[in-house]
Amino acid sequence: MTQAISVPPAGVAARRSRSNPIDRGGGRTAWGFLAPFGVFYVLFLLGPAAIMLVVSFFNSSTVKSGLGSFAGFGNYAEMFGRADFWDAMWHTVQFTIYTTPPLVILGFVLAVLTNRIGRGQWFFRLAFFLPFVLPSATISLIWLFIFTPGTGLWALGEQLIGLTPGPGVLASPATAMIGVALATVWWTLGFNFVLYLAGLQEIPREIYEAAAVDGASQWEQIRYITLPLLRRTTTLVILLQIIASLKIFDQVYLMTQGGPGTATQVALQLVTGTAFTDNRIGAASAASTILFVLIVAIAVIRQLTDRTKEA
């Protein structure tokens, strides 16, 4: 004889689930793990950003205590009216234009080539990613040596191909930003390379094998399989690269100090100069806020564009 099995009502089951001490303990454990990062995020990211926004409306200074007198939108109006501010913003955009396309394209190409290697992938991963772990000071010293006029590797390369070495890449206003961009591409290429390589390894090889059986060439496989399946990775890489390029500071400060003249002065260098040389924290906060709004706007536009394409 079959014994009937009693099933508790849905409400009782829900109450038992909510009162399960294991579930409650798991939730507390999760919040416990998140708490250190949450504290760090509030204290060192959200907190300073909120303070920056408030200070931008005051005539704050490093030589006076307190916020200073209320300036309203005066600091913003001043920045929009300063020629050096617009020059610094243009140099920042110029650097972004110089670095983003090659970092995205080269990262993708090198990842595709490495992914096709059966053995020894670890060597190429190490070779391309190793410069990325070096500090900016080390990278700057390496490339200052390369660009040394007369005796640097760049000058030796010019001599080998029959050119007369000039005053140096970083000494000319026309080429200084290109030199900083070259150093940055060499330094940060490994990050995009790793992102693309991880995305490629998520694509099943059976898809490529089926395409090869159907007669698809290598280029057709990349065009119709690899590129569409890596669209999300490409969106992420482009967005991260634009944001990182707009925040350029270390390489410029260490390699050119914004020179020659102000040919390579970028937005964050103008901010630091206004804050710690002119002692005008309020005006520097206004410039930082403008750059912050620009970065957020680019990120939002990129996300909305991606969602529109998906729809």
N, C-alpha and C positions, 0 to 999 in steps of 0.2 A: 504493500500500500504506500502510495506516495504521500510524503508529509508536506503540507503546505508551508510555504516560506512567507513569513510576514515582512512586509516592506514598510518602514517608517514613513510617515507623511513627509512631504517635501519641506514643510516648515521646520520639522524636527531635524531633518538632515542638514538643513542650512544652518540651524542654531548650533548643531554639533560641529559643523565645519568651522563656524566662526569662533567657537569656544575651544578649538583644538589647541593645546598648549604648544605643540610642535610648530604649527603655522604662526602663532604669535611670536614664538622665539625666533623663527626664521626672519620675520619682518624686522624685529629689533636688531638682529645680527646684520641684516642688509643696511639698515640705517646707520649702524655703528661703523661699518666699512665706508659708507659715504660721508660720514660726518667730517673726517679730517680734510677731505677735498673740499667739502662745502664751506668749511671755515676758511680754508686757504682762498677759495674763490671769492668769498665775500670780502675778506680783509685786504687782499692784494689785487683784485680785479674790479669787482663791482664798487667797492668802497672808494678807491682812488679815482675811478671814472666819475662817480657822483661828485666827489670833491672837486675834480677838474671842471665839471660843468658849472658848479656853484661859483668857483673862483673866477671863471671867465667873465662873470658879470661885475667884478670888482677890480679896483686898481690895487691889487695885491702886489707886494714886493718882498724880496728876500732880506731887505735891510730894515723892514718895519714889521712889528708884530700885528696880528689880526688880519682881517680881510681887507682893510683899507676902505676908501670911499667907494660908494656905489657908482658903477660906470654904465650900467644898462648894456645896451648893444654897442657901446663906444669902442670896446676892444675889437669886436667883429668888424665894425666899420673901418677901423684903422687898418686891420689886416687886409681887408678887401681893397683898400686904397694904396697899399704899399707895393711898389714895383718889385722889391726883392722877395716879397711873399709869392707873387705870381711866378717869378723866375724859379723859386725853389719848388713850387708845385709843378711847373713844367719839367724841371730836371727830374723830379720824381716820376712823372709820367713817362718821360723819355727813357729812364732806366727800366721801367716796367715794359716798355715796348721792345727794348733791346734784349731783355732776358726771358720774357715769358714764352715767345714762340720757339726759340731754340731749346729751352729747357723741356717744353712739352714734346716737341717733335723728336729730339734726340733721346729723351727718356723712353719714348714709345719704340723707336727704331732699335735701340740697343736692347730693350727688353724682348722684343720679338726675336732678334738674332740670338740672344742668350737662351731663350726658351727652346730654340730648335737644337741646342747642343745636347747631346746625349750624356756626355761625361764632362766633368770639370766645371759645372755651373757655379760651384762654390767659389772658384777663383775669380770669375767675372763679377759675382756678387760682391766679393771682398774688394776687388779693384775699383769698382765704380762707387761703392758706398763708403769706402775708407776716408776719402777727403771730407765727407759730410760730417764726420765725428770730430774733425779737427776744429779748434777754436778759431774765431775770426782773426785774432791777432796773428796766429801762425799762418793762416792763408794770406793775410796782407803782407807779411814779411817775405813769403815765398814769391809772391807776384811783384813786390817791389824789387826783389833781386832780378826777376825775369825782365822787368822793364827798365833796369838801370841803363842809362844812356852810355853807349860806347862799349861797355863790358858785359851787359846782361845777355841772357839767352836770346831775347828778342832782337837785339842788335846783331848778335852773331848770326841769327837766321837771315836777317836782311843782307848781311855780307855774303852769305853762302849763295844767295840767289842773285847777287850782283847789284844790290841796292846800297846806296850810301846811308848809313845810319843817321837819323835825325836827332833832334834834341831829346827825344823820348816820348813814348806814348802818353804818359801822364803829365808831360810838360806843355802839351798843346791843348788849348780849349776845344779844338775840333775833335780830338781823339781821347781825351782824358776819361770821359764817361764810357766810351767803348772799352777802354782798358779795365775799368772797374767792372763792367758787365762781363767781360771775358773771365775775370777772376771769379765772379759770382757763379757763372755757368759751370765752370770747372769744379767749384766747391759744392754746389747744391744739386748737381745732376743726379747723384746717387739716390736721393730721396724719391724723386719722380720715377726713377728706374725701378726701385723696389715696389712702389705702388703698382706700376704697370705689370711687373713680373708676377706679382701676387694675383692680379686680375687675370692674366693669361693662364695661369695654372689652374684657375677655376673653370676654364672652358674645357669640356670633355674632348679628348683627342678623337673620339669616334666621329665627331662632326667633321673634322678635317679629313679623316680617312674616307668618309662617305663622299665628301666633296671631291677628293682626289679620284675616287672610283668613277664619279660622274664626269671627270675630265676637267675640273676646275684647276686653273694655274695657281701658282703661289700668290701672285698679285690678286687674283680673283678671290682666293680664300681670305686674304687680309681685308680686302674691300668689303666683301659681303658677309663675312663671318666675324673676323676679329674686331674690326672697327665698330659694327653695331653692338656686339656683346660687351665692348669696353666703353660704351658711351657714358655710363655712370662714373666709371673710373676717370675718364677724360674730363668730365664736368668737375669732379672733385679736384683733380690735378690743376686744372686751369684756375679754379677759384682760389685754391691755396696758394698758387704761384703768384697771382695778381696781388693778393693780400700781403704776402711776404715781400714782394717787390715794392709795394707802396710804403712799407715800413722800413725801407733801407736806411741804414745809419752807419753801422760798424765799418763796413768796407770803405765807404767814402771818407769817414773821419780818419781812419788809420792810413789810407793810401794817398789821399789828396788834400785832406783837411778842407774840402770844399773848393779847392783851387784847380787850376790856376785862376786867380781872381775869385770869382764866384761861379765858375763854369760848371762845377759839380756840386754846388750847395743844394741839398735836398730839404724836404719839408721838416723832418725831424731835427736836422742840424740847425735850421732857422729857429725851431722851438727851443732847443737847448741854448743857443746863443742869446735869444731874447730873455730866457729865464735866468741864466746863470752868468751872463756877461753884462746884459743891460739891467739885470735884477728886477725884471718885470714879469712876475708870475702870472698876473691876470691876462696880459696880452699873449703870453706863451700858451696859457690854457685855452684861450680863444682859438689860436692857430691849431692846437692839438684837437680841439673839438671839431673844427672844420675838416681836418684830415680823417677823424673818426667817422663823421657823418658820410664822407666820401666812400670810405671802405665799406661801411654798412650798406650804403645805397648800391654799390657794385655787387655785394653779396646777395642782396634781396632781388635785384634785377636778374642776376644770373639764375637764381632759384626759380623765379617766376617764369623766365624764358624756358627753363628745362621742363617745368610742369606743363607749360603750354604745348611744348613739342610732344609730351607724353599723351596729352589729351587729344 
